Each structure stands twice: as structure tokens, then as C-alpha cells.
Amino acid sequence: MQQFFLYIDPGSGSYLLQMIIAGILGVAFFFKNIVFTIKHFFHRIFGKKSKMP
């Protein structure tokens, strides 16, 4: 039976944490952009029409 000793140094751990946080924020901004685009589309179609003088 072989034994493997795995070691993750603090630099690798902080890099992994940074990648996880960046991924979560990237997904959040991606979906925020989609929601804004859909809202803008419907607001442009069904928004209030101003009267031309």
C-alpha cells in the first residue's frame, strides 16, 4: 500500500480561495447583466410614452 503525503501551502490555498470568490462574483455579475437586459427590453416596449408637443 502506498502512502501519499499531500501538502497545500498557504499561497495555493489563498489562490484557490481567490478563484472561488472570483467565480462567484463573475456568475453574479453575469446574471445581473441578463436581468438588466431583459428589464430594459420590456421597459422599452411597455414603458410610458411621452406626448410630443
Protein Blocks (a to p, Z undefined) as FASTA:
>chain_A
ZZddddddfklmmmmmmmmmmmmmmmmmmmmmmmmmmmmmmmmmmmccdddZZ
